[in-house]
């Protein structure tokens, strides 16, 4: 008997998550000294000053285990969101929260409905716990087709994942469509709304899923500190869920799953609302600037409510390599006809525009 006979057979179809290229890898590959990494939707600014100061202050005490219950962070989040601390789960990034929810709910043979393309974690956690993925194609405009997703729900459906704004397209479904969905979704289905990018949204018709949260209906809302708050390197996210579900998650999560520095940083980052507003406005400005380039070059893209833009490409592999040759790393999806471009600073945007101009000049079209 070999190692392959010991490993679970149902893991065979799963593919490990593949992070984007690092700047050092691109320098070695292309010889370009200055590289702009726009593949992981990271915020170009560092953590807010109050969070940085709090992190420095706690470093001498890292010989102690973290607060396993994330007490202080939960208390502040509860006050901010208008929910009870018993409704909060905190994880090693919102990715872990999504996995823990799936682990607490899914049984072999269950079905999980989600839009596609969407966040790659949904099919991963579905397969991990023996459930069946039901992918519903995005509607025109690369938007969730909530009516079609309702139509895909069966008696076996246990979870519906909704990503709003959607990753990788950056698009949103609006309030009327979500309200109609929530009124119609069966009670045996847990609706998990992934709002990792909600702080970037400017559309007034964007639905805050927490407005439907009453602690009773099967609804969980997941958010993160990785994006707007620039804490991607610390991995801290949270979810709001009915108390019974939150308790179930506590039964399956790792002890001390969120480190001390992450908890402290997230706690203090929440205080700087003025910086969030500034970052939102700056993001919108850079997005508009990038749109103007795409419009001028005849490049098709999805209208984004996030810190990235989903670019349609008929020659995605060649386009990715052409941008890489200019020192700009974007996110590719293999042969799927799209690229995802993270928004950065003004200088990043100018560099990106020059790279796309060079790519179009070289390829004729993307």
C-alpha positions, 0 to 999 in steps of 0.5 A, a space after each residue: 500500500 502506498 501513500 496514494 492509497 491512504 489519501 481520501 479518493 474524493 480529494 483527487 479532483 481538487 486543485 490547490 489554490 494557486 496564488 498570483 505571481 510574485 514581483 520577484 518571480 516576474 523580475 527574474 522572468 522578464 528582466 523588468 526591474 520595476 514590477 507592479 503587482 495587481 493580481 491579488 486585490 490588495 489595497 495599495 496603502 498599508 494599515 491605518 496608523 492606529 492599527 500600526 501603533 497598536 500592533 507595535 505595542 503588542 509585539 512584546 506580549 506574543 509569548 501568550 496565546 491569543 484571546 481564543 474568543 476574540 472578545 474585544 473584536 467581537 464586542 466592537 463589531 457587535 456594537 458597529 453592526 447592531 448584532 449580538 456578540 453571540 452572532 459573530 464568528 471570527 476567522 483566519 480571513 473570511 476564507 476560513 469563515 466560509 469553510 467553517 460554515 460549510 463544515 458545520 452545515 454540509 453533509 455528503 450528498 447535499 447540494 450547494 448553489 453558487 454563481 459562476 464565475 465567482 469566488 473559487 473557495 465555494 466549489 473547494 469547500 463544497 467538494 471538501 465536505 462531500 457535497 455537489 456543486 451547482 454552478 449557475 452562469 452569470 447573467 448579462 453584464 456578468 451579474 448574478 442571475 438570482 432568479 436562475 439561482 432560485 430555480 436551481 434550488 432543490 430539496 437537497 440544496 443546503 447552502 446558496 453562496 452569494 458573492 456581492 460584489 462578485 469576485 472576479 467580476 466586480 459586479 453587484 446584484 441590486 436591492 430589489 433582486 436580493 429582496 425578491 430572492 430572500 422572500 422566495 428562498 426556502 427555509 431549509 437553505 442557508 444563504 451565505 452572502 460574501 461581502 468581502 468588498 462591500 466597503 468599496 461600493 458606491 451604488 446606492 442600490 447595493 443591498 446590505 444583507 445584514 438588513 435581512 438578518 434577524 438571528 432566526 432566518 438561515 442567513 450568514 454574512 461574511 466580511 473581511 479586513 483584508 481589502 479596505 483595511 489592508 490587513 491581508 497579511 494578517 488574515 482576519 475576517 468575520 461572519 454574522 450568523 444565527 446563534 445556533 450556527 455560530 455555536 456550531 462553527 465554534 465546535 469545528 474551528 481551530 483553537 486560537 485561530 485568529 492571532 493576537 496581532 490580527 485581532 488588535 489590528 482589526 480592532 483599531 482599524 475599525 475606528 478610522 472611518 474617515 480613512 475608509 471614505 478617503 480610500 473609497 473615493 481614491 479607488 473610484 478615481 483610479 477606476 474611472 481613470 482606468 476605464 477611460 483607457 479601456 474605452 479609448 483602446 476598445 477593451 471590454 470590461 465589466 462595470 465594477 463596484 470593487 477595487 479591481 476590474 474584470 477585463 474581457 479578453 479573447 486572447 487572455 494567455 497572450 494578453 497576460 504575457 504581454 502585460 507581464 513583459 511590461 512589468 504589470 502582473 494581473 490575474 489570469 484564469 488560464 484560457 478563460 476569456 478574462 483578466 482581473 486587474 487590481 486598482 492601485 495608486 495613481 502611479 500604478 494606474 499610469 503604469 497599467 495604462 502604458 502596459 495595456 497600450 503596449 499590449 494592444 500595440 503588440 497584439 492588435 486586440 486583447 
